[in-house]
Amino acid sequence: MNETPLRARETPMRARALVDLAALRANVRTLKARAPRSQLMAVVKANAYGHGAVQCARAAREAGAEWVGTATPDEALALRAAGDTGRLMCWLWTPGGPWREAVEADVDVSVSGVWALAELCEAVRAAGRPARVQLKIDTGLGRNGCQPDDWPELIATAREAEDAGLVKVTGIWSHFACADEPGHPSIRAQLRVFQDAVAYAERQGVEPEVRHIANSPATLTIPEAHFDLVRTGIAMYGVSPSPEVGTPQDFGLKPVMTLSAYLASVKRVPGGHGVSYGHHYVTPGPTTLALVPVGYADGIPRAGSGTGPVLVGGKWRTVAGRVAMDQFVVDLGGDTARVGDEAVLFGPGDRGEPTAEDWARATGTIAYEVVTRISHRVPRVYVGENVDENADGYTG
């Protein structure tokens, strides 16, 4: 067996996540076309679902995204530090802030309870400038958000803060529980609660700039939920919210990430040879084993042991035995390969490779998790970058 590494790759790497920013921009334009009367928020939480927050936020703004959204304050502040100056919202807050830093960075802050508004107002007094606030109503998801019974108190407190010049209520928003299950009765129920909450707030004098409840599946399939703004997360990265909603191709979307590794070992072994921890796979006869140098420390699900699909030498293979921390094995059967050959774990599928959805099915999870969990050990390599680095919302 030839163990000489290939020299074709310009930059030697153990593995890489190739991120196609041109595909991301095209996806954003496609999503905007599905909600033509609404603004679009590009959600880049969790390092842009594993794709790289700064690069993806910039590309989304280049494609016309009016807003960017993050979960944690640290995520929002990191974007500001990277030069993002456009409309930016952050929604997952815990006691202690950092409220003042967000106010000074002109971040729209989501508030779900009176306690948060009180802490925010203290930060506003220290900062010496008003805060931009979006009020969240729990319409039925049962996570964050103000309960409908507590909504009048939150609205009254927000109006008092507005009258005192401490805040400006810029939005009212909520989040669907089952928008990825077409026809689920909770969708209509949540829309009714949301509309009632908005109407009540407006009767009390709140004048929000944006009202929004639509996530990716609602953007794709529930036009009556679009209101003033749609928040697109997973769909922006070319991944379907769920198989029930449809495939990316059904909506004209292209997966943005391709995850590859390069074979670290190729060897012939006899039949009856155990493979990886526990010998849950034993070779049925003489064969060739190839070592793929990524594992669960890189974000490859251990649940993919014996099930995960990989493209090697133009053919689908399956993980042989257990996924270890740093590596796993595939059985090539009668085929040959060389050290340094590419193993494609997932990508758009247009070269015959598995997709993130294929990995989700193989491991009993969702495609969101498959792409998001790819760890920092895997370098992100960006292609399709826009030569114009002075896009709306960025300086530099």
Sine and cosine of phi, psi and omega as CSV:
sin_phi,cos_phi,sin_psi,cos_psi,sin_omega,cos_omega
0.00,0.00,0.74,-0.68,-0.01,-1.00
-0.97,0.23,0.90,-0.44,-0.01,-1.00
-0.97,-0.22,0.27,0.96,0.00,-1.00
-0.98,0.20,0.85,-0.52,-0.02,-1.00
-0.88,0.48,0.54,-0.84,0.07,-1.00
-0.93,0.37,0.47,-0.88,0.01,-1.00
-0.92,-0.39,0.13,0.99,-0.13,-0.99
-0.96,0.29,-0.47,0.88,-0.05,-1.00
-0.97,0.25,0.75,-0.67,-0.04,-1.00
-0.94,0.35,-0.63,0.77,-0.01,-1.00
-0.88,-0.48,0.95,-0.32,-0.01,-1.00
-0.87,0.49,0.75,-0.66,0.01,-1.00
-0.59,-0.80,0.51,-0.86,0.15,-0.99
-0.96,0.29,-0.66,0.75,-0.02,-1.00
-0.35,-0.94,0.26,-0.97,0.08,-1.00
-0.39,-0.92,0.47,-0.88,0.17,-0.99
-0.94,-0.35,0.96,-0.28,0.00,-1.00
-0.99,0.15,0.84,-0.54,-0.06,-1.00
-0.91,-0.41,0.89,-0.45,-0.09,-1.00
-1.00,-0.06,0.99,-0.13,-0.05,-1.00
-0.95,0.32,-0.42,0.91,0.10,-1.00
-0.91,0.41,-0.64,0.77,0.06,-1.00
-0.90,0.43,-0.63,0.77,0.03,-1.00
-0.89,0.45,-0.71,0.71,0.03,-1.00
-0.88,0.48,-0.66,0.75,0.03,-1.00
-0.89,0.45,-0.64,0.77,0.03,-1.00
-0.89,0.45,-0.67,0.74,0.02,-1.00
-0.87,0.48,-0.70,0.72,0.01,-1.00
-0.90,0.44,-0.62,0.78,0.03,-1.00
-0.90,0.43,-0.67,0.74,0.00,-1.00
-0.93,0.37,-0.61,0.79,0.06,-1.00
-0.89,0.46,-0.59,0.81,0.01,-1.00
-0.92,0.38,-0.43,0.90,0.03,-1.00
-0.98,0.20,-0.30,0.95,0.05,-1.00
-0.74,-0.67,0.92,0.40,-0.20,-0.98
-0.92,0.39,-0.34,0.94,-0.02,-1.00
-0.99,-0.15,0.09,1.00,-0.05,-1.00
-0.88,-0.47,0.45,-0.89,0.20,-0.98
-0.97,0.23,0.26,-0.97,-0.01,-1.00
-0.83,-0.56,0.74,-0.67,0.12,-0.99
-0.97,-0.24,0.84,-0.55,0.08,-1.00
-1.00,0.03,0.92,-0.40,-0.05,-1.00
-1.00,0.05,0.86,-0.51,-0.06,-1.00
-0.84,-0.53,0.47,0.88,0.06,-1.00
-0.89,0.45,0.28,-0.96,0.03,-1.00
0.79,0.62,0.75,0.67,-0.01,-1.00
0.82,0.57,0.70,0.71,-0.01,-1.00
0.83,0.55,0.78,0.62,0.00,-1.00
0.80,0.61,0.61,0.79,0.03,-1.00
1.00,0.03,-0.05,1.00,-0.12,-0.99
-1.00,-0.05,-0.29,0.96,-0.04,-1.00
0.93,-0.37,0.97,-0.26,-0.18,-0.98
-0.91,0.41,-0.74,0.67,-0.09,-1.00
-0.90,0.44,-0.74,0.67,-0.03,-1.00
-0.91,0.42,-0.66,0.76,-0.05,-1.00
-0.96,0.28,-0.60,0.80,0.07,-1.00
-0.89,0.47,-0.69,0.73,0.01,-1.00
-0.89,0.46,-0.72,0.70,-0.01,-1.00
-0.90,0.44,-0.64,0.77,0.01,-1.00
-0.90,0.44,-0.66,0.76,0.03,-1.00
-0.91,0.42,-0.62,0.78,0.05,-1.00
-0.85,0.52,-0.53,0.84,-0.03,-1.00
-1.00,0.04,0.00,1.00,0.10,-0.99
0.93,-0.36,0.10,1.00,0.04,-1.00
-0.92,0.40,0.84,-0.54,-0.03,-1.00
-0.98,0.18,-0.43,0.90,-0.04,-1.00
-0.79,-0.61,0.39,-0.92,0.23,-0.97
-0.82,-0.58,0.60,-0.80,-0.02,-1.00
-0.80,-0.60,0.61,-0.79,0.09,-1.00
-0.75,-0.66,0.29,-0.96,0.09,-1.00
-1.00,0.10,-0.85,0.53,-0.14,-0.99
-1.00,-0.10,0.44,-0.90,0.06,-1.00
-0.87,0.50,-0.62,0.79,0.01,-1.00
-0.86,0.52,-0.62,0.78,0.03,-1.00
-0.89,0.45,-0.69,0.73,-0.02,-1.00
-0.91,0.41,-0.71,0.71,-0.03,-1.00
-0.92,0.39,-0.54,0.84,0.06,-1.00
-0.90,0.43,-0.60,0.80,0.05,-1.00
-0.92,0.40,-0.66,0.75,0.06,-1.00
-0.87,0.49,-0.68,0.73,0.01,-1.00
-0.89,0.45,-0.46,0.89,0.00,-1.00
-1.00,0.10,-0.05,1.00,0.08,-1.00
0.93,-0.36,0.04,1.00,0.02,-1.00
-0.96,0.29,0.79,-0.61,-0.02,-1.00
-0.85,-0.52,0.02,1.00,-0.04,-1.00
-0.99,0.14,-0.08,-1.00,-0.01,-1.00
-0.90,0.44,0.78,-0.63,-0.14,-0.99
-0.63,-0.78,0.79,-0.62,-0.03,-1.00
-0.86,-0.51,0.59,-0.81,0.02,-1.00
-0.71,-0.70,0.69,-0.72,-0.19,-0.98
-0.80,-0.60,-0.08,1.00,-0.08,-1.00
-0.93,-0.37,0.99,-0.12,-0.11,-0.99
-0.91,-0.42,0.56,-0.83,0.10,-1.00
-0.79,-0.61,0.32,-0.95,-0.03,-1.00
-0.80,0.60,0.70,-0.71,0.00,-1.00
0.97,-0.24,-0.18,0.98,0.12,-0.99
1.00,-0.03,-0.58,-0.82,0.29,0.96
-0.99,0.11,1.00,-0.03,-0.07,-1.00
-0.92,0.39,-0.75,0.67,-0.08,-1.00
-0.87,0.49,-0.70,0.71,0.00,-1.00
-0.86,0.51,-0.63,0.78,0.01,-1.00
-0.93,0.38,-0.65,0.76,0.03,-1.00
-0.89,0.46,-0.73,0.69,-0.03,-1.00
-0.92,0.38,-0.41,0.91,0.03,-1.00
-1.00,-0.01,0.07,1.00,0.04,-1.00
0.87,0.50,0.69,0.73,0.07,-1.00
-1.00,-0.06,0.71,-0.70,0.14,-0.99
-0.95,0.31,0.85,-0.53,-0.11,-0.99
-0.98,-0.21,0.78,-0.63,0.06,-1.00
-1.00,0.08,0.68,-0.73,0.00,-1.00
-0.79,-0.61,0.76,-0.65,0.00,-1.00
-0.90,-0.43,-0.12,0.99,-0.04,-1.00
-0.43,-0.90,0.30,-0.95,-0.03,-1.00
-0.89,0.46,-0.57,0.82,-0.01,-1.00
-0.86,0.52,-0.67,0.74,-0.03,-1.00
-0.93,0.37,-0.64,0.77,0.01,-1.00
-0.90,0.43,-0.62,0.79,0.03,-1.00
-0.90,0.44,-0.71,0.71,0.03,-1.00
-0.90,0.44,-0.64,0.77,0.00,-1.00
-0.89,0.45,-0.67,0.74,-0.02,-1.00
-0.90,0.43,-0.58,0.81,0.09,-1.00
-0.89,0.46,-0.66,0.75,0.02,-1.00
-0.91,0.40,-0.59,0.81,0.02,-1.00
-0.89,0.46,-0.68,0.74,0.02,-1.00
-0.89,0.46,-0.63,0.78,0.02,-1.00
-0.94,0.34,-0.60,0.80,-0.04,-1.00
-0.98,0.21,-0.44,0.90,-0.01,-1.00
0.97,0.26,0.40,0.92,0.05,-1.00
-0.49,-0.87,0.50,-0.87,-0.04,-1.00
-0.95,0.32,0.36,-0.93,0.01,-1.00
-0.97,-0.23,0.50,-0.86,0.13,-0.99
-1.00,-0.07,0.84,-0.55,-0.16,-0.99
-0.82,-0.57,0.69,-0.72,0.17,-0.99
-0.88,-0.47,0.77,-0.64,-0.08,-1.00
-0.99,-0.10,0.78,-0.63,-0.04,-1.00
-0.96,-0.27,0.76,-0.65,0.06,-1.00
-0.96,-0.28,0.74,-0.67,0.10,-1.00
-0.99,0.15,0.97,-0.24,-0.04,-1.00
-1.00,-0.02,0.02,1.00,0.04,-1.00
0.58,-0.82,-0.07,1.00,0.03,-1.00
-0.95,0.32,-0.55,0.84,0.05,-1.00
0.99,0.16,0.34,0.94,0.09,-1.00
-0.95,-0.32,-0.83,-0.55,0.03,-1.00
-0.96,0.28,0.19,-0.98,-0.03,-1.00
0.92,-0.40,0.49,-0.87,-0.01,-1.00
-0.98,0.21,0.75,-0.66,0.09,-1.00
-0.90,0.44,0.60,-0.80,-0.02,-1.00
-0.80,0.60,-0.59,0.81,0.00,-1.00
-0.91,0.41,-0.44,0.90,-0.01,-1.00
-0.99,-0.10,-0.08,1.00,-0.06,-1.00
-0.86,0.52,-0.71,0.71,0.02,-1.00
-0.84,0.55,-0.63,0.77,0.01,-1.00
-0.91,0.41,-0.68,0.73,0.00,-1.00
-0.90,0.43,-0.67,0.75,0.01,-1.00
-0.90,0.44,-0.69,0.72,0.01,-1.00
-0.88,0.47,-0.67,0.74,0.00,-1.00
-0.92,0.39,-0.63,0.78,0.04,-1.00
-0.91,0.41,-0.63,0.78,0.02,-1.00
-0.91,0.41,-0.63,0.78,0.05,-1.00
-0.88,0.47,-0.66,0.75,0.01,-1.00
-0.92,0.39,-0.59,0.81,0.07,-1.00
-0.90,0.43,-0.71,0.70,-0.01,-1.00
-0.88,0.47,-0.49,0.87,0.01,-1.00
-0.99,0.11,0.00,1.00,0.01,-1.00
0.97,0.25,0.30,0.95,-0.05,-1.00
-1.00,0.03,-0.55,0.84,-0.05,-1.00
-0.65,-0.76,0.31,-0.95,0.22,-0.98
-0.81,-0.58,0.87,-0.49,0.03,-1.00
-0.98,0.22,0.94,-0.35,-0.08,-1.00
-0.99,-0.16,-0.26,0.96,-0.04,-1.00
-0.34,-0.94,0.37,-0.93,0.18,-0.98
-0.78,-0.62,0.72,-0.69,-0.14,-0.99
-0.48,-0.88,0.20,-0.98,0.05,-1.00
-0.37,-0.93,-0.09,-1.00,-0.08,-1.00
-0.58,-0.81,0.67,-0.75,-0.01,-1.00
-0.98,0.22,0.50,-0.87,0.09,-1.00
-1.00,-0.03,-0.60,0.80,-0.18,-0.98
-0.70,-0.71,0.53,0.85,0.01,-1.00
-0.90,0.43,-0.33,0.94,0.04,-1.00
-1.00,0.08,0.14,0.99,0.10,-0.99
-0.86,-0.51,1.00,0.03,-0.10,-0.99
-0.78,0.62,0.75,-0.66,0.03,-1.00
1.00,0.08,-0.01,1.00,-0.01,-1.00
-0.88,0.48,0.73,-0.69,-0.07,-1.00
-0.88,0.48,-0.41,0.91,-0.02,-1.00
-0.92,0.40,-0.39,0.92,-0.03,-1.00
-0.89,0.46,-0.78,0.62,0.01,-1.00
-0.90,0.43,-0.65,0.76,-0.01,-1.00
-0.88,0.47,-0.69,0.73,0.01,-1.00
-0.92,0.39,-0.62,0.79,0.05,-1.00
-0.87,0.49,-0.65,0.76,0.01,-1.00
-0.90,0.44,-0.71,0.71,0.01,-1.00
-0.89,0.46,-0.66,0.75,0.00,-1.00
-0.89,0.46,-0.74,0.68,-0.01,-1.00
-0.88,0.47,-0.63,0.78,0.04,-1.00
-0.91,0.42,-0.66,0.75,0.00,-1.00
-0.91,0.42,-0.67,0.74,0.04,-1.00
-0.90,0.45,-0.72,0.70,-0.02,-1.00
-0.87,0.49,-0.67,0.74,0.02,-1.00
-0.89,0.46,-0.73,0.68,-0.01,-1.00
-0.86,0.51,-0.67,0.75,-0.02,-1.00
-0.93,0.37,-0.56,0.83,0.07,-1.00
-0.91,0.42,-0.45,0.89,0.02,-1.00
-1.00,0.05,0.07,1.00,0.07,-1.00
0.98,-0.18,0.06,1.00,0.06,-1.00
-0.97,0.25,0.73,-0.68,-0.01,-1.00
-0.83,-0.56,0.98,0.20,-0.06,-1.00
-0.94,0.34,0.56,-0.83,0.11,-0.99
-0.96,0.28,-0.62,0.78,-0.05,-1.00
-0.71,-0.71,0.61,-0.79,0.12,-0.99
-0.86,-0.52,0.78,-0.62,-0.10,-1.00
-0.47,-0.89,0.63,-0.78,0.05,-1.00
-0.63,-0.78,-0.27,0.96,-0.14,-0.99
-0.98,0.20,0.85,-0.52,0.17,-0.98
-1.00,-0.06,-0.25,-0.97,-0.04,-1.00
-0.85,0.53,-0.80,0.60,-0.03,-1.00
-0.88,0.47,-0.59,0.80,0.03,-1.00
-0.94,0.35,-0.57,0.82,0.07,-1.00
-0.88,0.48,-0.64,0.77,-0.07,-1.00
-0.98,0.20,-0.51,0.86,-0.21,-0.98
-0.75,-0.66,-0.11,0.99,-0.08,-1.00
-0.77,-0.63,0.98,0.19,-0.08,-1.00
-0.87,0.48,-0.48,0.88,0.00,-1.00
-0.95,0.33,-0.14,0.99,0.03,-1.00
-0.99,-0.12,0.06,1.00,-0.12,-0.99
-0.96,0.29,-0.59,0.81,0.02,-1.00
0.74,0.67,-0.73,-0.68,-0.09,-1.00
-1.00,-0.02,-0.28,0.96,-0.16,-0.99
-0.42,-0.91,0.65,-0.76,0.14,-0.99
-0.89,-0.46,0.59,-0.81,-0.01,-1.00
-0.94,-0.34,0.93,-0.36,-0.05,-1.00
-0.94,-0.33,0.87,-0.48,0.06,-1.00
-0.95,-0.30,-1.00,-0.05,-0.15,-0.99
-0.84,0.54,-0.58,0.81,-0.03,-1.00
-0.91,0.42,-0.52,0.86,0.02,-1.00
-0.88,0.47,-0.47,0.89,0.00,-1.00
-1.00,-0.04,0.18,0.98,0.10,-0.99
0.97,0.22,0.39,0.92,0.02,-1.00
-0.91,-0.42,0.72,-0.69,0.00,-1.00
-0.94,0.33,0.62,-0.79,0.07,-1.00
-0.87,0.49,-0.52,0.86,0.05,-1.00
-0.20,-0.98,0.44,-0.90,0.05,-1.00
-0.86,0.50,-0.50,0.86,-0.01,-1.00
-0.91,0.41,-0.53,0.85,0.02,-1.00
-0.95,0.31,-0.62,0.79,-0.02,-1.00
0.63,-0.78,0.12,-0.99,0.03,-1.00
-1.00,0.04,0.30,-0.95,0.10,-0.99
-0.82,0.57,-0.63,0.78,-0.02,-1.00
-0.90,0.45,-0.53,0.85,0.03,-1.00
-0.85,0.52,-0.48,0.88,-0.07,-1.00
-0.94,-0.35,0.13,0.99,0.01,-1.00
0.96,0.28,0.48,0.88,0.00,-1.00
-0.96,-0.28,0.48,-0.88,0.01,-1.00
-0.82,-0.57,0.78,-0.62,0.09,-1.00
-0.81,0.58,0.66,-0.75,-0.14,-0.99
-1.00,-0.06,-0.49,0.87,-0.09,-1.00
-0.97,-0.24,0.69,-0.73,0.18,-0.98
-0.85,-0.52,0.85,-0.53,-0.03,-1.00
-0.97,-0.23,0.86,-0.51,-0.02,-1.00
-0.76,-0.64,0.42,-0.91,0.17,-0.98
-0.67,-0.74,0.18,-0.98,-0.10,-0.99
-0.82,-0.57,0.81,-0.59,-0.16,-0.99
-0.80,0.59,0.76,-0.65,-0.04,-1.00
-0.99,-0.15,-0.27,0.96,0.01,-1.00
-0.36,-0.93,0.63,-0.78,0.12,-0.99
-0.69,-0.73,0.82,-0.58,-0.06,-1.00
-0.48,-0.88,0.49,-0.87,0.11,-0.99
-1.00,0.09,0.65,-0.76,0.05,-1.00
-0.70,-0.71,0.40,-0.92,0.03,-1.00
-0.98,0.19,0.18,-0.98,0.13,-0.99
-0.90,0.44,0.48,-0.88,0.00,-1.00
0.98,0.19,0.26,0.97,-0.02,-1.00
-1.00,0.05,0.82,-0.57,0.06,-1.00
-0.95,0.30,0.52,-0.85,-0.07,-1.00
-0.78,-0.63,0.85,-0.52,0.10,-1.00
0.92,0.39,0.02,-1.00,-0.12,-0.99
-0.83,0.55,0.69,-0.72,0.08,-1.00
0.98,0.18,-0.13,0.99,-0.02,-1.00
0.76,0.64,0.69,0.72,0.07,-1.00
-0.95,0.31,-0.22,0.98,0.13,-0.99
-0.81,-0.59,0.75,-0.67,0.05,-1.00
-0.80,-0.60,0.77,-0.64,-0.08,-1.00
-0.88,0.47,0.74,-0.67,-0.04,-1.00
-0.96,0.27,-0.28,0.96,0.01,-1.00
-0.15,-0.99,-0.04,-1.00,0.05,-1.00
-0.82,0.57,0.70,-0.71,-0.12,-0.99
-0.35,-0.94,0.03,-1.00,0.07,-1.00
-0.92,-0.40,0.79,-0.61,0.06,-1.00
-0.96,-0.29,0.67,-0.75,0.04,-1.00
-0.86,-0.51,0.69,-0.73,-0.03,-1.00
-0.99,-0.17,0.86,-0.52,0.04,-1.00
-0.99,-0.16,0.88,-0.47,-0.19,-0.98
-1.00,0.07,0.79,0.62,0.17,-0.99
-0.68,-0.74,0.47,-0.88,-0.02,-1.00
-0.48,-0.88,-0.35,-0.94,-0.11,-0.99
-0.94,0.35,-0.32,0.95,0.13,-0.99
-0.94,0.35,-0.35,0.94,0.07,-1.00
-1.00,-0.06,-0.06,1.00,0.01,-1.00
0.98,-0.21,0.11,0.99,0.05,-1.00
-0.98,0.20,0.85,-0.53,-0.10,-1.00
-0.88,0.48,0.76,-0.65,0.10,-0.99
-0.89,0.46,-0.43,0.90,0.07,-1.00
-0.90,0.43,-0.19,0.98,0.08,-1.00
-0.98,0.17,0.02,1.00,0.05,-1.00
-0.85,0.52,0.87,-0.50,0.02,-1.00
0.98,0.22,-0.02,1.00,-0.07,-1.00
-0.74,-0.67,-0.45,0.89,-0.14,-0.99
-0.92,0.39,0.71,-0.70,-0.02,-1.00
-1.00,0.01,0.59,-0.81,0.00,-1.00
-0.59,-0.81,0.67,-0.74,0.07,-1.00
-1.00,-0.09,0.90,-0.44,0.07,-1.00
-0.73,-0.68,0.80,-0.60,0.02,-1.00
0.88,0.47,0.55,0.83,0.04,-1.00
0.98,0.20,0.10,0.99,0.00,-1.00
-0.80,-0.61,0.54,-0.84,0.13,-0.99
-0.95,0.32,0.75,-0.67,0.13,-0.99
-0.86,-0.50,0.17,-0.98,0.04,-1.00
-0.82,-0.57,0.64,-0.77,0.05,-1.00
-0.78,0.63,0.81,-0.59,0.00,-1.00
-0.99,-0.14,0.93,-0.38,-0.02,-1.00
0.99,0.17,-0.31,-0.95,-0.12,-0.99
-0.98,0.21,0.59,-0.81,0.24,-0.97
-0.97,0.24,0.83,-0.56,0.03,-1.00
-0.99,-0.12,-0.06,-1.00,-0.07,-1.00
-0.88,0.48,-0.62,0.79,-0.13,-0.99
-0.84,-0.54,-0.02,1.00,-0.17,-0.99
-0.25,-0.97,0.33,-0.94,0.19,-0.98
-0.51,-0.86,0.15,-0.99,-0.11,-0.99
-0.87,-0.50,0.56,-0.83,0.20,-0.98
-0.84,-0.54,0.57,-0.82,0.03,-1.00
-1.00,-0.08,0.89,-0.46,-0.04,-1.00
-1.00,0.05,-0.04,1.00,0.00,-1.00
0.89,0.46,-0.79,-0.62,-0.02,-1.00
-1.00,0.05,0.02,1.00,-0.03,-1.00
-1.00,0.08,0.27,-0.96,0.02,-1.00
-0.88,-0.47,0.29,-0.96,0.07,-1.00
-0.39,-0.92,0.15,-0.99,0.04,-1.00
-0.84,-0.54,0.47,-0.88,0.15,-0.99
-0.83,0.56,0.72,-0.69,-0.02,-1.00
0.99,-0.12,-0.21,0.98,0.09,-1.00
-0.89,0.46,0.50,-0.87,-0.04,-1.00
-0.99,0.17,0.68,-0.73,0.18,-0.98
-0.90,-0.44,0.88,-0.47,-0.04,-1.00
-0.99,-0.16,0.90,-0.44,0.00,-1.00
-0.98,0.18,-0.73,0.68,0.10,-0.99
-0.38,-0.93,0.36,-0.93,0.01,-1.00
-0.17,-0.98,-0.36,-0.93,-0.01,-1.00
-0.91,0.41,-0.40,0.92,-0.03,-1.00
1.00,-0.08,-0.04,1.00,-0.08,-1.00
-0.98,0.18,-0.12,0.99,0.13,-0.99
-0.95,-0.30,0.23,0.97,-0.03,-1.00
1.00,0.04,0.03,1.00,-0.03,-1.00
-0.98,0.21,0.35,-0.94,0.11,-0.99
-0.88,0.47,0.30,-0.95,0.09,-1.00
-0.93,-0.36,0.15,-0.99,0.08,-1.00
-0.87,0.49,-0.56,0.83,0.04,-1.00
-0.91,0.41,-0.59,0.81,0.07,-1.00
-0.88,0.48,-0.67,0.74,0.05,-1.00
-0.92,0.40,-0.60,0.80,0.03,-1.00
-0.88,0.47,-0.71,0.71,0.02,-1.00
-0.90,0.43,-0.62,0.78,-0.05,-1.00
-0.94,0.34,-0.39,0.92,-0.10,-0.99
-0.90,-0.45,0.08,1.00,0.06,-1.00
0.94,0.35,0.60,0.80,0.02,-1.00
-0.70,-0.71,-0.34,-0.94,0.01,-1.00
-0.90,-0.44,0.40,-0.92,-0.07,-1.00
-0.90,0.43,-0.47,0.88,0.09,-1.00
-0.77,0.63,-0.76,0.66,-0.07,-1.00
-0.92,0.38,-0.60,0.80,-0.05,-1.00
-0.86,0.51,-0.74,0.67,-0.04,-1.00
-0.98,0.21,-0.61,0.80,-0.10,-0.99
-0.94,0.35,-0.52,0.85,-0.11,-0.99
-0.99,0.16,-0.10,1.00,0.03,-1.00
-0.88,0.48,0.86,-0.51,-0.24,-0.97
-0.99,0.12,0.09,-1.00,-0.02,-1.00
-0.93,0.37,-0.24,0.97,0.03,-1.00
-0.92,0.39,-0.36,0.93,-0.01,-1.00
-1.00,-0.06,0.90,-0.43,0.00,-1.00
-0.90,0.44,0.65,-0.76,0.15,-0.99
-1.00,-0.01,0.78,-0.63,0.03,-1.00
-0.89,-0.45,0.86,-0.50,-0.12,-0.99
-0.99,-0.17,0.72,-0.69,0.11,-0.99
-0.80,-0.60,0.31,-0.95,0.03,-1.00
0.96,0.28,0.43,0.91,0.01,-1.00
-0.95,0.30,0.56,-0.83,0.00,-1.00
-0.98,0.20,0.72,-0.70,0.01,-1.00
-0.93,0.36,-0.38,0.92,0.03,-1.00
-0.99,0.11,0.97,-0.24,-0.03,-1.00
-1.00,-0.01,0.10,0.99,0.02,-1.00
-0.93,-0.37,0.74,0.68,0.02,-1.00
-0.93,0.37,0.35,-0.94,0.03,-1.00
-0.81,0.58,0.75,-0.67,0.05,-1.00
0.99,-0.10,-0.12,0.99,0.02,-1.00
-0.78,-0.62,0.51,-0.86,0.10,-0.99
-0.86,-0.51,0.24,-0.97,0.04,-1.00
0.73,-0.68,0.00,0.00,0.00,0.00
